[in-house]
Amino acid sequence: MKFDFERLNKLQVYFTSDDEDVQGFRRVLATDSSDAYMDAWLPAGHTIGYEHTFVH
């Protein structure tokens, strides 16, 4: 997993369960409304700030 300070709401995740010819990093939106922890955060469309990255 990679984290980028310029894209605080997105993580780069490498899935090894993908087929070999398509394995690689995928951008995953960490503030997706379907995420199990989103009830504890701001509504969709609001960004997570620098300070929030340590709380989550």
C-alpha positions as CSV (number, residue, x, y, z in Angstrom):
1,M,0.0,0.0,0.0
2,K,1.2,3.5,-0.8
3,F,0.1,6.8,0.7
4,D,0.5,10.1,-1.1
5,F,0.2,13.5,0.8
6,E,-1.1,15.1,-2.4
7,R,-4.1,12.7,-2.6
8,L,-5.1,12.2,1.0
9,N,-8.4,10.5,0.1
10,K,-6.8,7.9,-2.1
11,L,-4.5,5.0,-1.4
12,Q,-2.5,3.0,-3.9
13,V,-3.1,-0.7,-3.2
14,Y,-1.4,-3.7,-4.8
15,F,-3.7,-6.7,-5.1
16,T,-1.9,-10.0,-5.5
17,S,-5.3,-11.8,-5.9
18,D,-5.7,-10.2,-9.4
19,D,-4.7,-12.3,-12.5
20,E,-0.9,-12.1,-13.1
21,D,-1.3,-10.1,-16.4
22,V,-3.2,-7.3,-14.6
23,Q,-1.6,-7.2,-11.2
24,G,-0.4,-3.8,-10.0
25,F,-1.3,-0.8,-8.0
26,R,-4.9,0.4,-8.0
27,R,-6.2,3.7,-6.7
28,V,-8.7,3.1,-3.9
29,L,-10.9,5.9,-2.7
30,A,-10.7,5.8,1.1
31,T,-13.7,8.0,1.6
32,D,-16.1,5.9,-0.4
33,S,-19.6,5.9,1.1
34,S,-19.6,2.0,1.1
35,D,-16.6,1.9,3.5
36,A,-17.4,0.4,6.9
37,Y,-15.8,3.3,8.7
38,M,-17.4,6.2,6.8
39,D,-20.0,6.8,9.5
40,A,-17.2,8.2,11.6
41,W,-16.1,10.7,8.9
42,L,-17.5,13.7,7.0
43,P,-20.1,13.2,4.2
44,A,-19.0,12.2,0.8
45,G,-17.3,14.9,-1.2
46,H,-15.4,16.3,1.8
47,T,-11.7,15.7,1.9
48,I,-9.7,14.2,4.8
49,G,-7.1,16.6,6.0
50,Y,-3.5,15.9,7.2
51,E,-4.5,15.6,10.8
52,H,-7.2,13.1,10.1
53,T,-4.7,10.7,8.6
54,F,-3.3,10.0,12.0
55,V,-6.7,9.5,13.6
56,H,-8.0,6.9,11.2
